[in-house]
Amino acid sequence: MLLYNASIITPHRLIRNGYVHLTGGKIMTIGEGTLDYLSVQESIDAKGAYLLPGLIDLHTDAIDAEISPRRSADFPIDVAFRELERRMSGCGITTVYHSLHLGYTAAENNAQSKYSRREIFERVYALTRQRTLINNKIHLRFELSGIDAFETACDLLQKGYVDLLSVMDHTPGQGQVSVDSFIRMAVRQGMSEAEAWLDLAEKQATPTLSPDQLNTLLDLARIRSVAVASHDDDTAEKVDEMYAAGIRICEFPVSMEAARRGKERGMYVIGGSSNVLRGGSLSGNLGVETAIRAGVIDSLCSDYYPPSLLHAVFRLAGNGLALPEAVRLATLHPARAVGIDSLTGSIETGKQADLILVDLSEGTPLVTHTFVNGHLVAQATLQPQPELAWQA
C-alpha cells in the first residue's frame, strides 16, 4: 500500500506532501513528493491530512466501564471487548493497555459486577490472544491494601497475563485525596463531620502489603520484563521511595514537586490526556498541560476517556507546542516507557505500520483511517452537508 499526499509526523519533523510505502505490515519507505510504485496494489490519497503513528494508551479504565456501564448492569465480556476495540480504533488508538484493577475494593463495590476480578482477567487475556482489531495488552493495577488479592496478582504475573504493573494506594490523606478533600466529600455524601473523621481513621488503619510481599510482586514483574509504575505520587519523598524499589514509571503525579522529582530521577512521567482536554484535574491536583510545558511530564494516557488522547495532542499543538513534540507524548514516549519502541510508536522504516490519518474538521481532529500492522481496521468519511429546502 502507498499512502501519499500526506502531512507526515515523524519523531522530529513534519513532512509536507509526503508518502509512506507499506509492505508486509511494515513501514518500508518514507519520502517527500510523489512516487509511483508499479507493484503497489492499493494507494490512498491523504489529501493533505496528517499521518501520525498509532496512539499508544498505557492506562485506560474503559474495559471495566464497557463491561459494567452502570452499577450491576453487566454485559458479556466478549461483546464489551470487541465493541471497545472498535471504538478505540476509531479514536486512533492502535495499542492499548487495558487497565484492570485488583484488590481495589472501593471500585469493586461500586460496580457490583456479577463477574469476579479473576474471571475478567482470564477472559480479557484470552481475547487478546485471538484475532483482534488493535494491539491489546493488560495493565494490572494492584491496590496495596488488597492483601487478599496478593496471590492472584502473583499468579497472573507468573502466567504472563500482565504487560504493565502499577502499584496503587488510594488510602485518603495521601496521594490523590488529601484529608481535607476526603472530609468535604464525605460530608457532601451525607455523613456528619464526626462520622467522616471516623471513616477516615478506619480507612487509614487498613493494612497494606508488607515490604517482602511488595518486593515479591516487583521481582515477578522484573523476571517477566514487565514495566512497573507508581501511581498518584504526591511528594518528592514518595517518588524517591518508588525509584528505590526499582520502579521507573511515575504515573499521575498529583503535584509539580512529585512530577519534577520523577523527571530528575530519569523516570517516565505520565499524565492524563483527559486532564489536558478538560483544562485541569477533576480533583484539583496537578494541571497536566502546565506540567508538560514545564518539561516534567513526557507521556500521556487517556485514563477514563479514550477519545481524549488524540484531542489532547491537537489541543497542545494548537496552544503552541510543536506538533511532533505533542505527538510523541501519545506515541513514542509511552512506547519507550514499556519497552516496545523498537516495534511501534513512530513513523520510521522497519517499524510496524501502526498508523492513523487525521483530518481536521473546523479544528477538531477526526481519524479517517486506522492501520494496525498494515491492515486497514477503521475508516470514516465526513459527508457533505445536504442542501436544505429552505436554503435552496
C-alpha positions in Angstrom: 0.0 0.0 0.0 1.1 3.5 -0.7 -0.1 6.5 1.4 0.7 9.7 -0.4 0.0 13.5 -0.3 0.1 13.2 3.5 1.5 15.6 6.1 3.7 13.0 7.9 4.6 13.5 11.6 8.0 11.8 12.1 9.6 11.9 15.6 11.2 15.3 15.0 9.7 16.9 11.9 6.7 17.4 9.7 7.0 16.3 6.1 4.5 18.1 3.8 3.3 16.2 0.7 4.9 13.1 1.9 4.4 9.4 1.2 4.8 6.1 3.1 5.1 2.8 1.4 3.9 -0.2 3.5 4.6 -3.9 2.8 4.3 -7.0 4.9 2.8 -4.9 7.8 5.9 -2.8 8.0 6.9 0.8 7.0 9.3 0.3 4.1 9.9 3.8 2.7 9.2 7.4 3.8 9.7 10.2 1.4 8.7 13.6 0.2 6.9 14.5 -3.1 5.4 12.0 -5.4 6.4 8.4 -6.0 5.0 5.7 -8.2 5.2 2.1 -7.2 4.0 0.0 -10.1 3.8 -3.1 -7.9 1.6 -1.4 -5.3 -1.9 -3.0 -5.2 -3.6 -0.2 -3.4 -2.9 3.5 -2.7 -4.7 6.2 -0.7 -4.6 9.9 -1.4 -4.4 11.5 2.1 -5.4 14.9 0.5 -3.1 16.7 2.9 -4.3 15.0 6.1 -1.9 14.3 8.9 -0.3 10.9 9.1 0.6 10.0 12.7 1.9 6.9 14.4 -1.0 5.0 16.0 -1.6 6.2 19.6 -0.4 4.1 22.5 -2.7 4.2 25.6 -0.9 2.8 28.6 -3.8 3.3 31.0 -7.5 3.3 30.3 -10.2 2.1 32.6 -12.6 1.8 29.7 -12.8 -2.0 29.6 -14.4 -2.2 33.1 -16.8 0.6 32.2 -17.7 -1.2 28.9 -18.4 -4.4 30.8 -20.5 -2.7 33.5 -21.6 0.7 32.2 -24.0 1.0 35.2 -24.0 -0.4 38.7 -24.9 -4.2 38.4 -25.5 -3.8 34.6 -23.1 -6.4 33.3 -22.7 -7.2 29.6 -20.8 -10.2 28.1 -17.1 -9.7 28.3 -16.6 -10.8 24.7 -19.1 -8.2 23.5 -17.6 -5.4 25.6 -14.0 -6.2 24.4 -15.0 -6.2 20.7 -17.0 -3.1 20.9 -14.3 -1.3 22.8 -11.7 -2.3 20.3 -13.9 -0.9 17.5 -14.3 2.4 19.3 -10.7 2.7 20.2 -9.6 2.1 16.6 -11.9 4.9 15.6 -10.1 7.1 18.2 -6.7 6.4 16.6 -5.6 4.0 19.4 -3.6 1.1 17.9 -2.1 -0.3 21.1 -4.0 -0.3 24.3 -3.1 -1.5 27.8 -6.4 -2.4 29.3 -6.2 -1.3 33.0 -7.8 -3.9 35.2 -7.7 -3.3 38.9 -7.2 -5.9 41.6 -7.6 -5.5 45.3 -9.4 -2.2 44.9 -12.5 -3.0 46.9 -14.0 0.5 46.6 -14.1 0.1 42.8 -15.5 -3.4 43.1 -18.2 -2.4 45.5 -19.2 0.5 43.2 -19.6 -1.8 40.2 -21.2 -4.7 42.0 -20.4 -6.9 38.9 -21.5 -10.5 38.6 -18.0 -11.3 37.3 -15.2 -11.9 39.7 -11.9 -10.0 39.0 -10.3 -13.3 38.1 -13.0 -14.0 35.5 -12.4 -10.7 33.9 -8.7 -11.1 33.8 -8.9 -14.6 32.4 -11.4 -13.7 29.7 -9.8 -10.5 28.6 -6.4 -12.2 28.3 -7.9 -15.0 26.2 -9.5 -12.4 23.9 -6.1 -10.6 23.4 -4.7 -14.0 22.1 -7.4 -14.1 19.4 -7.6 -12.2 16.1 -8.1 -8.6 17.1 -8.5 -5.2 15.5 -5.8 -3.5 17.5 -2.8 -4.5 19.7 -4.3 -5.4 23.1 -2.3 -5.8 26.3 -3.1 -5.9 30.1 -2.2 -3.3 32.7 -2.6 -4.8 36.2 -3.5 -2.0 38.7 -2.8 -3.5 42.1 -4.1 -1.8 45.2 -1.5 -2.2 48.1 -4.3 -2.8 50.6 -5.5 -5.7 48.6 -3.8 -8.3 50.7 -6.4 -11.0 49.9 -5.6 -10.5 46.2 -1.9 -10.8 46.5 -1.7 -14.5 45.5 -3.9 -13.8 42.5 -1.7 -10.9 41.4 1.4 -13.2 41.6 -0.3 -15.9 39.7 -1.3 -13.5 36.9 2.3 -12.2 36.6 3.7 -15.7 36.6 1.3 -16.8 33.8 2.4 -14.0 31.6 -1.0 -12.3 31.6 0.4 -8.9 32.6 2.2 -6.4 30.3 2.3 -3.5 32.7 2.0 -3.4 36.5 1.1 -0.3 38.6 1.0 -0.2 42.4 -1.7 2.0 43.9 -2.6 3.3 47.3 -6.0 5.0 47.5 -5.8 5.5 51.3 -7.2 9.0 51.9 -4.8 11.5 53.4 -2.0 11.0 50.8 -1.8 10.5 47.1 -4.8 11.8 45.1 -7.1 12.5 48.1 -6.0 14.9 50.9 -7.6 14.7 54.3 -9.5 18.0 53.7 -10.9 16.9 50.4 -11.9 13.5 51.9 -13.8 15.1 54.7 -15.5 17.5 52.4 -16.6 14.7 50.0 -17.9 12.6 52.9 -19.9 15.4 54.3 -21.4 16.2 50.8 -22.4 12.5 50.6 -24.4 12.8 53.8 -22.0 12.0 56.7 -21.7 14.2 59.7 -18.2 15.7 60.1 -17.6 13.4 63.1 -18.7 10.3 61.1 -16.3 11.5 58.3 -13.4 11.6 60.6 -14.2 8.1 62.0 -14.4 6.8 58.4 -11.1 8.4 57.6 -9.4 6.7 60.6 -10.9 3.4 59.6 -9.6 3.6 56.1 -6.1 4.8 57.2 -5.9 1.8 59.6 -6.4 -0.7 56.7 -3.3 -2.9 56.5 -1.2 -2.9 53.2 1.2 -5.4 51.7 4.4 -6.0 53.7 7.7 -4.9 52.2 8.5 -8.5 51.5 5.2 -9.0 49.6 5.7 -5.9 47.6 9.3 -7.0 46.7 7.9 -10.4 45.6 5.4 -8.7 43.3 8.1 -6.4 41.8 10.5 -9.3 41.4 7.9 -11.3 39.4 7.5 -8.3 37.2 11.2 -7.9 36.6 11.6 -11.6 35.7 8.9 -11.2 33.1 10.3 -7.9 31.9 7.1 -6.2 32.8 7.4 -2.4 33.3 6.2 -1.1 36.7 4.6 2.2 37.5 3.9 4.0 40.7 0.5 5.8 41.0 -0.6 9.2 42.3 2.7 10.1 43.9 2.2 13.4 45.8 5.7 14.2 47.2 9.3 14.0 46.1 9.9 11.6 49.0 7.2 9.2 47.7 8.9 9.3 44.2 12.3 8.6 45.8 10.7 5.6 47.6 9.3 4.2 44.4 12.5 4.8 42.5 14.5 3.0 45.2 12.1 0.0 44.8 13.1 -0.2 41.1 10.0 1.5 39.6 10.8 3.6 36.6 7.3 5.0 35.6 5.7 7.8 37.6 2.0 7.7 36.7 -0.4 10.6 37.5 1.8 12.6 39.9 -0.5 14.8 41.8 1.9 17.7 42.5 4.5 19.6 40.5 7.0 18.6 43.1 6.4 14.9 42.5 6.4 15.2 38.7 9.7 17.2 38.8 11.4 14.6 41.1 10.3 11.8 38.7 11.8 13.6 35.8 15.0 14.3 37.8 15.2 10.6 38.5 15.0 9.8 34.8 11.6 8.2 35.2 8.9 8.3 32.5 6.3 10.7 33.9 2.7 10.1 32.7 -0.2 12.4 32.9 -3.9 12.1 31.8 -5.0 13.4 28.5 -8.4 13.9 29.9 -6.9 16.4 32.3 -5.4 18.3 29.2 -8.6 18.2 27.2 -10.8 19.4 30.1 -8.2 22.1 31.1 -7.4 20.7 34.6 -7.7 18.0 37.2 -11.1 16.6 38.5 -9.6 16.6 42.0 -7.9 20.0 41.9 -4.5 18.4 41.6 -1.7 19.0 39.0 -2.7 20.5 35.7 -1.1 18.2 33.1 -0.7 20.9 30.3 1.1 23.1 32.8 3.4 20.2 33.7 4.1 19.4 30.1 5.1 23.0 29.4 7.4 22.8 32.5 9.1 19.8 31.0 8.2 17.4 33.8 5.5 15.2 32.1 6.7 13.4 29.0 3.8 11.0 28.2 0.0 10.9 28.1 -2.6 8.2 28.7 -6.4 8.5 28.3 -7.3 7.4 31.9 -11.1 7.3 31.8 -11.9 8.9 28.3 -10.1 7.2 25.3 -11.0 9.9 22.7 -9.1 12.5 24.8 -5.7 11.1 23.8 -5.9 12.4 20.2 -7.8 15.6 21.1 -5.2 16.4 23.8 -2.4 16.1 21.2 -4.0 18.6 18.9 -5.1 20.9 21.8 -1.4 21.1 22.9 -0.3 21.8 19.3 -3.0 24.4 18.9 -1.7 26.1 22.1 1.8 26.4 20.7 3.6 23.1 21.3 5.3 21.8 18.2 3.2 19.1 16.6 5.9 16.4 16.5 6.5 17.1 20.2 2.8 16.8 21.0 2.5 13.6 19.0 5.5 12.0 20.8 3.6 12.4 24.1 1.0 9.8 23.0 3.2 7.6 20.8 6.9 7.3 21.0 7.3 8.2 24.7 4.7 5.7 26.0 6.3 3.1 23.7 9.7 3.7 25.3 8.2 3.6 28.8 7.1 0.0 28.3 9.9 -1.1 26.0 8.0 -1.6 22.7 9.6 1.4 20.9 11.7 -0.8 18.6 8.4 -2.2 17.2 6.0 0.8 17.2 5.4 4.3 18.4 6.8 6.3 15.5 6.9 6.6 11.7 10.3 5.1 10.9 11.4 2.5 8.4 11.2 -1.1 9.7 8.6 -0.4 12.3 5.1 -1.9 12.4 2.7 0.0 10.2 0.5 1.2 13.1 -0.7 4.5 11.5 -3.6 6.9 11.6 -4.7 9.5 9.1 -6.2 12.6 10.8 -8.3 15.3 9.2 -9.3 18.5 10.9 -12.9 19.5 10.8 -13.0 23.1 11.9 -10.1 22.5 14.2 -11.4 19.2 15.7 -9.3 16.1 14.7 -11.1 13.2 13.1 -9.5 9.9 12.4 -10.3 8.9 8.9 -8.1 5.7 8.6 -6.5 3.5 11.2 -3.9 0.9 10.2 -2.6 -1.8 12.5 0.3 -3.9 11.2 -0.5 -2.5 7.8 -4.2 -3.6 7.9 -6.9 -1.0 7.5 -9.1 -1.6 10.6 -11.2 1.5 10.7 -12.3 4.1 8.2 -14.6 7.2 8.3 -15.6 9.9 5.9 -17.1 13.2 6.6 -20.2 13.6 4.5 -21.1 16.9 2.7 -23.8 18.9 4.3 -27.0 18.2 2.5 -28.7 21.3 1.0 -31.8 22.1 2.9 -35.0 23.0 1.1 -35.3 26.5 2.7 -31.7 27.2 1.7 -32.5 26.4 -1.9 
